[in-house]
Amino acid sequence: MNNIIGVIFITLGLAFDLIGCLGLFRFPDVYNRLQASTKCVTFGTCNILFGTFLVLGFNAAGIKCLLALIFLLFSSPTSSHALARAAHKSGEKLCEGSVGNEYK
């Protein structure tokens, strides 16, 4: 039963990562691309790691998957915020369809 649920989580994670890759090509500016890639990497990769943990169980590799999941949950949003702030400070412009700029 854990294997089936684990495979479902892994498949869901792969779908999120695929959507994130498409967002990198389709979105117009760096801020939208950061938003798409951060959300999809966080949800997708965390689902893959959790599914791998369910398949492997409580052994050394499973615990490493959980530790990587926790590290990813903390580091991915923080790094994307730092990248967005650096892009804004370097003068990267928003796309024409953007509604607001909260940094100004």
N, C-alpha and C positions, 0 to 999 in steps of 0.2 A: 504494500500500500504506500509506503514511504517513497518507493521508486517512482510510482505513477505520479504522486504529488510533486516530487522533485523534478520530474521531466516536464510537468506542466509549468512550474516556476521557471525552469530553464527556457522553455519555449516562449513564455511571456516576456522574459528578459531579452531574448533575441529579437522579438518583435519591437520592443521599446528601443533597442539599440539600432535597429534598421530604420525606424522612424527618425531617430536622432541624426543618423547619417544623411537621410533625405533632407532634413531641416538645414544641415550645413550647406547643402547645395542650393536650396530654394529660397532661403531668407535673404533679405537685401543688405543688411548691415551687420557689423560685428556684434552689436548688442543683442539683436534677435538671434543670431547664430549661437552666441554664448548661452542664451536662455534655453534654446532648444537642446543644445548639446549637454548642458549641465543637468537638466531634468531627465533627459533620456539616459544619460550615462548613470546618473544616480539610481533611477528606478530600474533600468535594464540590468546594469551590472550587479546591483544588489540582489535582484531576483535570480540572476544566474548563480551568484555565490550562495544564496540561501538554498536554491534547488540542488546545488552540488553538495551542500552540507546535508540536506535530507537524504540524498542518495548514498553518501559516504558514511554518515552516522557520526557518533562521538569517537573519532580516532584523531590522530595527529593532523591529517589533511582536513578533516571536517572542522576542527577547532581553528586551523589557519584560515579557512573560508570565513568563519564567523569573525575572526579578528580583522581580516581584510574588509569585510562588510562594514564593521564599525568604523574603521579608519576612513573608508570611502564616504560614509555618511557625514563625517565631520570635515573632511578635507575638500570634497568637491564643491560645495556651496561657497566655502571660504575662498578657494582659489578662483572661482568664477567671479566673485565679487571683486577680488583684487585685480583681475584682468579687465573687468569693466571699468573700474576706477582708473586704471592706468591708461586705458583707451580714451577715456574722457579727458584726462589731464593732458594727453598728447595731442588733443584736438581732433579726434575722430568724430566726424559728423554723423548725425542721425539720418535715416532715410527720409524722403519727402513725406511719406504717409504717417510719420510718427505723431502721436497726439501731444505728448508732453515730455519735458525734460526735468526730472526731479532733482538733478544735481545743480541746476542753475539757481 
